[in-house]
Amino acid sequence: MPVSSAVIPDGAVVVDHSSIVAVGSFEEIFSQFPDVPVTECSGVLLPALVNAHIHLDLSVFGPVPQESSESTMCDWISSLLAKRLSSNCSDDEIRDAAEKAARDQYASGVGLMLDISNRYLGTFDSCPAEIVSLLEMLGPSQAAQRDAITTISELPSERMVTGHAPYSTTPDLLSYIKKRCTAQNAVFSLHLAENRDESLLLIHGTGCFAQFLKDRGAVSDTFPIPGIDTSGVVGYLQKRGILDRKTLCVHCVHMSSEEMKILAESQAHVCLCPCSNRFLSVGTAPLEKFLDFGMLPALGTDSVTSNPQLDMWEEMALLRKNHPTVAAETILSMATLGGAVAMHRDNRYGSIEKGRTSDILHVHGEQYEKAAYPQQLIELLTSGGRPERMDWLTFSE
């Protein structure tokens, strides 16, 4: 199942060390490479899944449930902060939990992750997946902005940094971080439009985020932000020079058509996290509209604090349930190629084709063998949750 092209029944892949050399039908491939050893696989060959949004450093805290059906996202953030402050977890405990979560992702078929963390975790030798790590910075007030810029200026030049969200980061700090990302040719990831109260804060200085920041003495000198018009928060980000092909906007639940059009025209990317959105009761992202604007969103799990399952297969299954008119092929593409493109790693990930990584996912089981045609097979993969039988075909030296 190449993803970038049609399903190949009785297909074959030729690999040379770490890369794919050729893809096609077995008959065609065997005629070209008759002397190459053959590994027979019963089932489906897939490219690695790509988790384009995860917070590995939060893994140590476990799920943080909403207190009641009346709770707001700000209440959940307060609960998470309280749990972090009271946990007394050591750096080693935080890192060990993050490494375990990364291993679990790889075991579930994820070969590439974009990790957003508040601390540098280093590399995990026990996890073969590639992890791109961004250090997340917040600064909702002028004083916090100065502290954040000082912290960033003292980091090694190669350390990649990103912003948290428009409601938690001053305009100048967002611009500062974006300019640094541009100089590094790095991805700039930003939580955006996850909750309706974000726009209330930025436009009117009201809503739960306004009260949340006021309680911490951080709102008076930043929000509301003057000059935000009908283009909303997305238009504000565009005017600040934040949006371009290296920008990844995460969640994007509450957006107008005008805002989606701006994102599409700026060539920014979108990452949806449906299971986290369900857990926090913030709504459902308008997937069909993004597709209408020619955008292929990526998929992410967010952290275990807002998504206890932390499973890309469940993200696909929930999308199939929430958006039954969206083709199963599109949802599979979101979990693979969409994430790879958003991370600008589609030269190695996202599809099975020449030049891509030779780390290929092998999914097998009776339910897949009984599929009568490719469409039925893709439906099973995207709607059935995590496969019972799955392993990696790795050929790199």
Buried (B, 14 or more C-beta within 10 A) or exposed (E): BBBBEEBBEEBBBBBEEBBBBBBBEBEBBBEEBEEBEEEEBEBBBBBBBBBBBBBBBBBBBEEBBBEEEEBBBBBBBBBBEEBBEEEEBEEEEBBBBBBBBBBBBBBBBBBBBBBBBBBEBEEBEEBBBBBBBBBBBBBBBBEBBBBBBEEBEEEEEEBBBBBBBBBBBBBBBBBBBBEBBBEBEBBBBBBBBBBBBBBBBBBEBEBBBBBBBEEEEBBEEBBBBEEBEEBBBBBBBBBBEBBBEBBBBBBBBBBBEEBBBBBBEBEBBBBBBBBBBBBBBBBBBBBEBBBEBEBBBBBBBBBBBBBEBBBBBBBBBBBBEBBEEBBBBBBBBBBBBBBBBBBBBBEBBBBBBEEBBBBBBBBBBEBBEEBEEBEEBBBBBBBBBBBEEBEBBEBEE
